[in-house]
Structure formats: C-alpha cells, structure tokens
Amino acid sequence: MRYAGLALAFVSSWCFAFSGPMAKYLIAAGLTPFEAVWARMAGAGLLLVAVLAVVRPRALRIPRSRLPFVGLYAVMAVAGVQSLYFVAITRLPVGIALLLVYTAPVMVVAWVRLVRKVRLARAAYVGAVVAVAGLGIVVEAWQEVRLDALGLLLGLLAGACSAGYFLMNDSFGDDVDPLGLIAWGMTGSAVVLLPFARPWDLPWDAFTAAATPAGGRTLPVLVAYLWMVLVATVVAYILGVNAVRRLSAAVGATVASLEVIGGAVVAWALVGETLGGFQIMGGLIMLSGALLAQTATGSALRDPAATGSATRGPAVTDPRSRRRV
C-alpha cells in the first residue's frame, strides 16, 4: 500500500511538472498567460465534471454551507496560483517560478505563529530561515538584481495564494469529495478568469499551428494544450488525491517537491531553459528548508500539547491532494 502511494505521488509530481513548459507553447503561439490558464482550467474542469457526472455523481454534490469554501478554492487555490504562476513564467525560468511557489510552507509557518499564536518546534523556524537563505542564493541577492523583479513578485504572490490554501484547508471536512472540489474549483476558476481572459477574443487558430518558445523545440500547440489538460492537470490531480491515502506527511511533502526538479528538467528538455550553479544549489537549500518547516508545522498542529485547546485546529493539508502536512 505504501509503495503504491509513493509511486502515485511520484508520477503525480512529474505530471504537474509539465504545466509550465506546456503553457509556454501556448504563450509562444500568441495566447496571453490569462488566456492560457483559462484554457487549461476550462478544459480540465469541464472534462472532470463530465466524467464524474457519469461515474461518480455523488462527488459533485456540494453542501450549501460549503459553497463559500468552494468559491474561495476556485479564486485562490486555482485561479490565483495558476494565473500568477503562468504570468511569472513569462518573465522567469520555469524552475525559478516553481521554487517561488514552493515558499508557501514558509509563509504558513509565519501565519501559524503570528496570527494563530501556535507555538512551533524550533525546527519550523530553522527550516524557514534556511528556505529564505536558499531563496537569496537563487536570486543571487549579493549582486545587482539578476532576475526580473516583477517576475519574482508574481512568483511570491503565487506562493502566497498556495499558502492561503494550505490554511484554508483547516475547514476541509469529509462532507466535500476531493474530486468534486477539484472539478468545481477548476470550472469556477474558469468563470472567475472570464473578464481577464476574454475567451471570446481568444486566437483559436493558434491551436492549429506549431510553436517554438525561444531556444526550445517546436511542438504543435494542440498537442501541448491536450498534454497540459490531460496529463499536467487531470491525471496529476487524480493521482495526487489517491496518493494521499497511502502516505505520511513527511514522505508526501518530499515526493511532491519533485515537481520543482521535474519542472526544471522538462523546461530544459523542451524549452531550452537552464539554471545556473548558484540557482541549483540555492534551490536545493530552499526546498530542504521549506520541507523542514512544513513537516515541523504540521506536527505542531496535530499535537494538542503544542496548540492548546484555544488554538488547536485540523491539520494543514496539501492544496492538490489533501495530503496532511
């Protein structure tokens, strides 16, 4: 059972890794980042809703009291994270943008300690400091700004949206099916992004052409889009949901972080992006610190002695698969 969970989580993380590189093909073909993320969410959301309506209709039933939660999920966890990430990758390498998104556990540490007033293990703070130091190495903070400042800000905002969803999952109960939440969240995010993406003006003819990102390989845009929807979204989310039932917190978080490595590898293979030595070293340090902070924070939230009756809440969970962290 445990090895099956590891295999599912491993494949899921590598499926997610394709989202940024595939989006670059849509953007190279003439779509804006908002149009690309709308096309991804609309396609994946409608497909999941249709499939669940046939094979598991109960999953689509959302209690009325949970509708605000689902709406917040759609705005923050899907539309916010994905649109900010897609805009960020137009200004940063995919690997760097993913690293910025994975600062979310550090932001969770700050929120839990400063807002919830929960006492955390020293390891949580050590992990946060290590992660920030690693981020400083990634951006080579000792020199003049080497990376696009707006891209860095957008990546960090994507991380903040991801952190917000970690915290929002405190109220995630068994009355909401995770597959139904994913399906409605994606569909809802497509609705939220309508005024930004303006799909009625979308250059649909771009899907019949081929595109070549700067320094990358040439691919048919439709192939890139279908891969992004089916593999990097639908398959990735479904595998992640099933993996969570078989994995512990620390193992699940570690395997999920492979998305950063996978994204950098796929970006190198397809769109010709490479990371420098300092960025690779800083990224490994940052991931190690983030995982340490994430694991320590999750342990504290599950420990009644650490949280106390006034501040104790359900364990924080992973935004993609309800993995307890």
C-alpha positions in Angstrom: 0.0 0.0 0.0 2.8 2.4 1.0 4.8 1.7 -2.1 1.7 2.2 -4.3 1.2 5.6 -2.7 4.9 6.5 -3.3 4.5 5.5 -7.0 1.3 7.5 -7.4 2.8 10.6 -5.7 6.0 10.4 -7.8 4.1 10.1 -11.1 1.7 12.9 -10.0 4.6 15.3 -9.2 6.1 14.7 -12.6 2.8 15.2 -14.3 2.4 18.6 -12.6 5.9 19.4 -13.8 4.7 19.7 -17.4 2.2 22.5 -16.8 4.7 25.4 -17.0 6.6 24.2 -20.1 3.4 23.3 -21.9 2.0 26.7 -21.1 5.0 28.4 -22.7 4.0 26.8 -26.0 0.5 28.4 -25.8 2.0 31.7 -24.9 4.6 31.5 -27.7 1.6 30.8 -30.1 0.0 34.2 -29.2 -2.1 33.5 -26.1 -1.7 35.7 -23.1 -1.0 34.0 -19.7 -4.6 34.6 -18.6 -5.9 33.0 -21.8 -3.6 30.0 -21.3 -4.6 29.4 -17.8 -8.3 29.9 -18.7 -8.0 27.3 -21.5 -6.3 24.9 -19.1 -8.8 25.2 -16.3 -11.9 25.3 -18.5 -10.8 22.2 -20.4 -9.8 20.3 -17.3 -12.8 21.4 -15.2 -15.4 20.6 -17.9 -13.8 17.2 -18.5 -13.7 16.3 -14.8 -17.3 17.4 -14.3 -18.5 15.4 -17.3 -16.6 12.2 -16.2 -17.7 12.5 -12.6 -21.3 13.1 -13.6 -21.2 9.6 -15.3 -19.0 7.5 -13.0 -19.3 9.2 -9.6 -22.2 11.8 -9.5 -22.2 12.0 -5.7 -18.8 13.6 -5.8 -20.3 16.7 -7.5 -22.7 17.3 -4.6 -21.6 20.3 -2.6 -23.5 21.1 0.6 -24.9 24.7 0.6 -22.8 25.6 3.6 -19.7 24.7 1.7 -20.3 26.9 -1.3 -18.3 29.8 0.0 -15.4 27.4 0.6 -15.6 26.1 -2.9 -15.7 29.7 -4.2 -12.6 30.6 -2.3 -10.9 27.5 -3.5 -11.6 28.5 -7.1 -10.4 32.1 -6.6 -7.3 31.5 -4.5 -6.1 27.9 -4.9 -6.8 27.5 -8.6 -7.2 30.9 -10.4 -4.8 32.8 -8.1 -2.0 30.3 -8.0 -2.2 29.2 -11.7 -2.6 32.7 -13.2 0.1 34.3 -11.2 2.4 31.3 -11.9 1.7 31.5 -15.7 2.4 35.2 -15.8 5.6 34.6 -13.7 7.0 32.1 -16.2 6.8 34.7 -19.0 9.5 36.6 -17.0 11.4 33.8 -15.2 12.6 30.3 -16.0 10.1 27.7 -15.0 12.3 26.2 -12.3 12.7 29.6 -10.6 9.0 30.3 -10.7 8.3 26.9 -9.2 10.8 27.5 -6.4 9.0 30.7 -5.6 5.6 28.9 -5.4 7.2 26.4 -3.0 7.9 29.2 -0.5 4.3 28.5 0.6 5.4 26.4 3.6 7.5 29.2 5.0 4.5 31.6 4.7 2.4 29.0 6.6 4.9 29.0 9.4 4.7 32.8 9.7 0.9 32.8 9.6 0.5 29.9 12.2 2.9 31.6 14.6 2.0 35.2 14.2 -1.8 35.0 13.6 -2.8 31.8 15.2 -0.4 32.2 18.1 0.6 28.5 17.9 3.9 27.5 19.5 6.0 25.7 16.9 9.0 23.5 17.2 12.4 25.1 16.7 12.8 23.1 13.5 10.0 25.1 11.9 11.8 28.3 12.4 15.2 26.8 11.3 13.5 25.5 8.2 12.0 28.9 7.4 15.4 30.7 7.8 17.1 28.0 5.7 14.5 28.4 3.0 14.8 32.2 2.9 18.6 31.9 2.7 18.2 29.4 -0.2 15.9 31.9 -2.0 18.5 34.6 -1.5 21.1 32.3 -3.2 18.7 31.6 -6.1 18.2 35.3 -6.9 21.9 36.0 -6.1 20.9 38.7 -3.7 24.5 39.8 -3.1 24.7 41.2 -6.6 22.6 43.6 -8.5 19.1 42.2 -9.3 19.8 39.3 -11.8 16.2 38.1 -12.2 13.2 40.1 -13.3 11.8 41.9 -10.2 8.2 41.8 -11.3 8.5 38.1 -12.1 9.9 37.5 -8.6 7.0 39.4 -7.1 4.4 37.4 -9.1 6.1 34.1 -8.1 6.0 35.0 -4.5 2.3 36.1 -4.8 1.6 32.7 -6.3 3.3 31.2 -3.3 1.1 33.3 -1.0 -2.0 32.0 -2.7 -0.7 28.5 -2.3 0.0 29.2 1.4 -3.5 30.6 1.8 -5.0 27.4 0.5 -2.9 25.3 3.0 -4.5 27.4 5.7 -8.0 27.4 4.2 -7.9 23.6 4.3 -8.3 23.8 8.0 -12.0 23.7 7.4 -11.9 20.9 4.8 -14.2 18.2 6.1 -15.4 14.8 4.8 -18.6 16.4 3.6 -16.8 17.5 0.4 -15.5 15.0 -2.0 -11.9 16.0 -3.1 -12.5 15.1 -6.7 -15.7 17.1 -6.8 -13.9 20.0 -5.1 -11.2 19.8 -7.8 -13.7 19.7 -10.6 -15.8 22.6 -9.4 -12.8 24.5 -8.4 -11.3 24.3 -11.9 -14.6 25.1 -13.5 -15.2 28.0 -11.1 -11.8 29.4 -11.7 -12.5 29.5 -15.4 -15.6 31.6 -14.7 -13.6 33.9 -12.4 -11.0 34.4 -15.1 -13.5 35.2 -17.8 -13.2 39.0 -17.6 -9.4 38.7 -17.7 -9.0 36.0 -20.3 -11.9 37.2 -22.6 -12.1 33.9 -24.4 -14.4 35.4 -27.0 -11.3 37.2 -28.3 -9.0 34.2 -27.9 -6.9 33.4 -31.0 -8.4 30.0 -31.5 -6.5 29.5 -34.7 -3.3 29.3 -32.6 -4.3 25.7 -31.7 -3.9 24.7 -35.3 -0.3 25.9 -35.6 3.0 24.9 -34.2 5.0 27.0 -31.8 8.7 27.3 -30.8 9.5 29.0 -27.4 12.8 31.0 -27.5 15.6 28.4 -27.5 13.1 25.5 -27.4 11.8 22.7 -29.5 8.9 23.0 -31.9 5.6 21.3 -31.0 2.0 21.5 -32.3 0.1 23.9 -30.0 -2.9 21.5 -29.8 -0.6 18.7 -28.6 0.9 20.9 -25.9 -2.6 22.0 -24.8 -4.0 18.5 -24.6 -0.9 17.3 -22.7 -1.3 20.2 -20.2 -5.0 19.5 -19.7 -5.0 15.7 -19.6 -1.6 14.9 -18.0 -0.5 18.0 -16.2 -3.9 18.7 -14.7 -6.5 15.9 -14.7 -4.1 12.9 -14.3 -1.9 14.9 -11.9 -4.7 15.9 -9.6 -6.4 12.4 -9.6 -3.1 10.6 -8.8 -2.4 13.1 -6.1 -5.8 12.6 -4.4 -5.3 8.8 -4.4 -1.7 9.0 -3.2 -2.6 11.0 -0.1 -4.5 8.0 1.4 -1.3 5.9 1.4 1.4 8.4 2.5 2.7 10.0 5.7 3.1 13.8 5.9 6.9 13.9 5.6 7.1 11.4 2.7 4.2 13.0 0.9 5.7 16.5 1.1 9.1 15.3 0.0 7.7 13.5 -3.1 5.5 16.5 -4.0 8.6 18.7 -4.1 9.9 16.7 -7.0 7.7 18.9 -9.2 10.4 21.6 -8.9 13.1 19.3 -10.1 10.7 17.8 -12.8 9.7 21.3 -14.0 13.3 22.3 -14.4 14.2 19.1 -16.3 11.2 19.4 -18.6 11.9 23.1 -19.2 15.5 22.2 -20.1 14.4 19.4 -22.5 11.6 21.2 -24.2 12.1 25.0 -24.0 15.8 25.2 -23.6 15.9 26.8 -20.1 18.8 26.1 -17.8 19.6 27.0 -14.2 23.0 28.3 -13.1 25.1 26.6 -10.4 24.0 29.1 -7.6 20.4 28.7 -8.6 20.6 24.9 -8.4 22.4 25.0 -5.1 20.1 27.6 -3.7 17.0 25.7 -4.9 18.1 22.5 -3.1 18.8 24.5 0.1 15.4 26.3 -0.2 13.5 23.1 -0.7 15.2 21.4 2.2 14.3 24.3 4.5 10.7 24.5 3.2 10.1 20.8 3.8 11.6 21.0 7.3 9.4 24.0 8.1 6.3 22.3 6.6 6.8 19.0 8.4 7.5 20.7 11.8 4.5 22.9 11.4 2.2 20.0 10.6 3.5 18.1 13.6 2.8 21.0 15.9 -0.8 21.5 14.5 -1.5 17.8 15.2 0.0 17.9 18.8 -2.6 19.0 21.4 0.1 20.0 23.8 1.6 22.4 21.2 -1.6 24.1 20.1 -3.7 24.1 23.2 -7.5 23.9 23.3 -7.9 27.5 22.2 -5.7 27.3 19.1 -5.9 23.7 18.1 -7.3 23.1 14.6 -7.3 20.4 12.0 -4.0 19.6 10.3 -3.0 21.7 7.4 -3.3 19.8 4.1 -1.8 19.9 0.7 -3.7 22.0 -1.9 -3.6 19.5 -4.6 -4.4 16.2 -2.8 -5.5 16.9 0.8 -2.2 15.5 1.9 -1.7 16.1 5.6 1.4 18.2 6.2 
